[in-house]
Amino acid sequence: MSEQPLSPTIDFGYQQIPTQQKVAKVAEVFRSVADKYDLMNDLMSLGIHRLWKRFAIALTNAHRGQHILDLAGGTGDLAKQLAKRVGEKGMVYLADINEHMLGVGRDRLIDKGIFTNVRYIQANAECLPFAASTFDRITIAFGLRNVTDKAKALRAMYQVLKPGGQVIILEFSKPVLPLLQQIYDAYSFNLLPKLGQLVTNDAQSYQYLVESIRMHPSQENLKTMILAAGFDECEYFNLNGGIVALHRAYKY
């Protein structure tokens, strides 16, 4: 599969910036919000993000002895549960491009007594530092929309996934009902930046996060991208009317 060159500019929320600047700009956002990231997730979703992540964990069907890559794993919500599932003979690799998010995740998992079967890797999803066919499962929750070259990242996931493996992508998506979209837009644009200012003293980062959701591919478009990356099958599940979608892709 030949790689298509990226445009000289790319979206950063609703802005267009030089493509080579996006990694640094996204890093700045998450460096700013890392310490309060989980608290903000609870406040923004009224705690429902925990149910979305629980559904994602269930769909992995992860079991003892497996090796799992949790990409953009940040503060370790998924890695914590996956580590329990794979047991002492398995291994979870918590990977994130942002050293601050990765540090918060490492500290929290260690505080929970989870450290013997978790490894921490600072890595860009577009160029994963693993051999081909390393992992039984790959998860990425609310991270793909921040990747500069999503197609390249999907190809990298395909490369390091074992035959018979699965990729689980949990991400904000497009509400399927017009009225829900209107309510969601009003809530997102009017309240979330103000909440970000109140809790993290950073309204601008949450303005970007709201805009980045709107710029992310729709459910069908993301499915098309996943299949184009080489995956043999892909299905998706709309959660809360499509506010969030979970894509599950298979490599045969």
C-alpha positions as CSV (number, residue, x, y, z in Angstrom):
1,M,0.0,0.0,0.0
2,S,1.6,3.3,-1.1
3,E,1.5,6.2,1.3
4,Q,-0.2,9.4,0.2
5,P,1.7,12.6,1.1
6,L,0.1,14.8,3.6
7,S,-1.0,18.3,2.7
8,P,1.4,21.2,3.8
9,T,-1.4,22.3,6.2
10,I,-3.7,20.4,8.5
11,D,-6.6,21.0,10.8
12,F,-6.0,21.9,14.4
13,G,-9.6,22.2,15.5
14,Y,-11.0,24.6,13.1
15,Q,-7.7,26.3,12.4
16,Q,-5.3,25.3,9.5
17,I,-1.7,25.1,10.7
18,P,1.5,23.8,9.1
19,T,1.3,20.0,9.2
20,Q,4.7,19.6,10.9
21,Q,3.4,21.8,13.9
22,K,0.4,19.6,14.8
23,V,2.3,17.1,17.0
24,A,3.7,19.9,19.1
25,K,0.4,21.8,19.3
26,V,-1.5,18.7,20.4
27,A,1.3,18.0,23.0
28,E,0.8,21.4,24.4
29,V,-2.9,20.8,24.9
30,F,-2.4,17.6,26.8
31,R,0.5,18.9,28.7
32,S,-1.8,21.6,30.0
33,V,-4.7,19.3,31.0
34,A,-2.9,16.1,32.1
35,D,-3.3,16.5,35.8
36,K,-7.1,17.2,35.6
37,Y,-7.8,15.0,32.5
38,D,-9.8,12.3,34.3
39,L,-11.7,14.8,36.4
40,M,-12.7,16.7,33.3
41,N,-13.8,13.5,31.5
42,D,-16.1,12.7,34.5
43,L,-17.5,16.2,34.5
44,M,-17.9,16.5,30.7
45,S,-19.6,13.2,30.2
46,L,-21.4,13.0,33.6
47,G,-19.3,9.8,34.2
48,I,-20.6,8.1,31.1
49,H,-17.1,7.8,29.6
50,R,-16.5,5.0,32.1
51,L,-19.4,3.0,30.6
52,W,-18.0,3.5,27.1
53,K,-14.6,2.3,28.1
54,R,-16.1,-0.7,29.9
55,F,-17.9,-1.6,26.7
56,A,-14.6,-1.3,24.8
57,I,-12.8,-3.6,27.3
58,A,-15.6,-6.2,27.0
59,L,-15.4,-6.2,23.2
60,T,-11.7,-6.9,23.2
61,N,-12.4,-10.3,24.7
62,A,-8.9,-10.1,26.1
63,H,-7.8,-13.1,28.1
64,R,-4.8,-14.4,30.1
65,G,-1.4,-14.5,28.5
66,Q,-2.2,-12.0,25.7
67,H,-0.1,-9.0,24.7
68,I,-2.1,-5.8,24.3
69,L,-1.1,-2.3,23.1
70,D,-3.1,0.5,24.5
71,L,-2.4,3.5,22.2
72,A,-2.8,7.1,23.4
73,G,-3.5,5.4,26.7
74,G,-2.8,8.5,28.7
75,T,-3.9,8.2,32.3
76,G,-4.3,4.4,32.1
77,D,-8.1,3.8,32.3
78,L,-8.0,1.0,29.8
79,A,-4.6,-0.3,30.7
80,K,-5.7,-0.9,34.3
81,Q,-8.5,-3.2,33.3
82,L,-6.6,-4.9,30.5
83,A,-3.8,-5.7,32.8
84,K,-6.2,-7.5,35.1
85,R,-7.5,-9.5,32.2
86,V,-4.2,-10.6,30.7
87,G,-2.8,-11.6,34.1
88,E,0.8,-12.2,35.2
89,K,1.6,-14.2,32.0
90,G,0.4,-11.4,29.7
91,M,1.6,-7.9,29.1
92,V,0.0,-4.5,28.4
93,Y,2.0,-1.8,26.8
94,L,0.7,1.7,27.7
95,A,1.8,4.0,24.9
96,D,1.3,7.7,24.5
97,I,3.1,10.4,22.6
98,N,2.8,12.9,25.5
99,E,5.2,12.4,28.4
100,H,3.0,14.2,30.9
101,M,0.0,12.0,30.2
102,L,2.2,8.9,30.3
103,G,3.6,10.0,33.6
104,V,0.2,10.5,35.1
105,G,-0.9,7.0,33.9
106,R,2.2,5.3,35.2
107,D,1.8,6.9,38.7
108,R,-1.8,6.0,38.9
109,L,-1.3,2.4,37.9
110,I,1.6,2.0,40.4
111,D,-0.6,3.5,43.1
112,K,-3.2,0.8,42.3
113,G,-0.5,-1.9,42.7
114,I,-0.4,-2.6,38.9
115,F,3.1,-2.7,37.8
116,T,4.4,-6.2,37.0
117,N,2.6,-6.7,33.7
118,V,2.5,-3.1,32.3
119,R,5.2,-1.4,30.2
120,Y,5.3,2.3,29.4
121,I,6.3,3.5,25.9
122,Q,6.4,7.1,24.7
123,A,5.6,6.6,21.0
124,N,3.9,8.2,18.1
125,A,1.0,6.1,16.8
126,E,2.2,6.7,13.2
127,C,5.6,4.9,13.7
128,L,5.2,2.3,16.4
129,P,8.5,0.9,17.7
130,F,7.4,-2.8,17.7
131,A,8.1,-5.7,15.4
132,A,5.4,-6.9,13.1
133,S,2.7,-9.2,14.5
134,T,3.5,-8.4,18.1
135,F,0.1,-7.8,19.7
136,D,-3.1,-9.8,20.1
137,R,-5.2,-6.7,20.6
138,I,-4.7,-2.9,20.2
139,T,-6.9,-0.4,21.8
140,I,-7.1,3.4,21.3
141,A,-9.7,5.4,23.2
142,F,-10.3,9.1,22.4
143,G,-6.9,9.5,20.8
144,L,-7.2,8.8,17.1
145,R,-8.7,12.2,16.3
146,N,-5.5,13.9,17.6
147,V,-3.2,12.0,15.3
148,T,-1.7,14.0,12.5
149,D,-1.8,11.2,9.8
150,K,-4.6,8.9,10.8
151,A,-4.2,6.7,7.8
152,K,-0.5,6.1,8.6
153,A,-1.4,5.3,12.2
154,L,-4.0,2.7,11.1
155,R,-1.4,1.1,8.8
156,A,1.0,1.0,11.7
157,M,-1.6,-0.7,13.9
158,Y,-2.2,-3.3,11.2
159,Q,1.5,-4.0,10.9
160,V,2.1,-4.7,14.6
161,L,-1.2,-6.7,15.1
162,K,-1.0,-10.5,15.0
163,P,-3.1,-12.4,12.4
164,G,-6.3,-13.2,14.3
165,G,-6.0,-10.0,16.3
166,Q,-8.4,-7.1,16.8
167,V,-8.2,-3.3,17.0
168,I,-10.7,-1.4,19.1
169,I,-11.1,2.3,18.4
170,L,-13.3,4.3,20.7
171,E,-13.8,7.9,19.6
172,F,-16.3,10.8,19.6
173,S,-18.3,10.7,16.4
174,K,-21.3,12.0,14.6
175,P,-24.7,11.9,16.3
176,V,-27.3,10.2,14.1
177,L,-30.3,12.3,15.1
178,P,-30.5,15.9,14.0
179,L,-32.0,17.1,17.3
180,L,-29.3,15.3,19.3
181,Q,-26.7,17.0,17.2
182,Q,-28.2,20.4,18.0
183,I,-28.3,19.7,21.7
184,Y,-24.8,18.3,21.6
185,D,-23.4,21.3,19.8
186,A,-25.0,23.7,22.2
187,Y,-23.6,21.8,25.2
188,S,-20.1,21.4,23.6
189,F,-19.5,24.9,22.4
190,N,-21.2,26.8,25.2
191,L,-20.4,24.9,28.3
192,L,-17.2,22.7,27.8
193,P,-14.7,25.6,27.3
194,K,-16.2,27.3,30.3
195,L,-15.9,24.1,32.4
196,G,-12.3,23.8,31.2
197,Q,-11.5,27.3,32.3
198,L,-13.1,26.7,35.7
199,V,-11.4,23.3,36.4
200,T,-8.1,23.5,34.6
201,N,-7.8,27.3,34.0
202,D,-7.5,26.5,30.3
203,A,-10.6,27.2,28.1
204,Q,-8.5,27.2,24.9
205,S,-7.5,23.5,25.1
206,Y,-11.1,22.4,25.6
207,Q,-12.2,24.6,22.7
208,Y,-9.7,22.7,20.6
209,L,-11.0,19.4,21.8
210,V,-14.6,20.3,21.0
211,E,-13.5,21.4,17.5
212,S,-11.3,18.3,16.9
213,I,-14.4,16.1,17.4
214,R,-16.2,17.9,14.6
215,M,-13.2,17.5,12.3
216,H,-12.9,13.7,12.9
217,P,-14.2,11.4,10.2
218,S,-17.8,10.1,10.4
219,Q,-18.5,6.5,11.4
220,E,-18.7,5.3,7.8
221,N,-15.7,7.3,6.7
222,L,-13.5,6.0,9.5
223,K,-14.6,2.4,8.6
224,T,-13.5,3.1,5.0
225,M,-10.1,4.3,6.3
226,I,-9.7,1.2,8.5
227,L,-10.4,-1.2,5.6
228,A,-8.0,0.8,3.3
229,A,-5.3,0.3,5.9
230,G,-5.5,-3.4,5.3
231,F,-7.9,-4.7,7.9
232,D,-10.1,-7.6,6.6
233,E,-13.3,-6.6,8.4
234,C,-14.6,-3.7,10.4
235,E,-17.8,-3.1,12.3
236,Y,-18.9,-0.2,14.4
237,F,-21.3,0.5,17.3
238,N,-23.0,3.8,17.9
239,L,-23.1,4.7,21.6
240,N,-25.4,7.4,23.0
241,G,-26.9,8.1,19.6
242,G,-23.6,8.3,17.9
243,I,-22.0,10.9,20.2
244,V,-19.4,8.1,20.5
245,A,-18.7,5.3,18.2
246,L,-16.7,2.1,18.7
247,H,-15.0,0.5,15.7
248,R,-13.7,-3.0,15.9
249,A,-11.5,-4.2,13.1
250,Y,-10.0,-7.7,12.4
251,K,-6.8,-8.9,10.8
252,Y,-7.1,-12.4,9.5
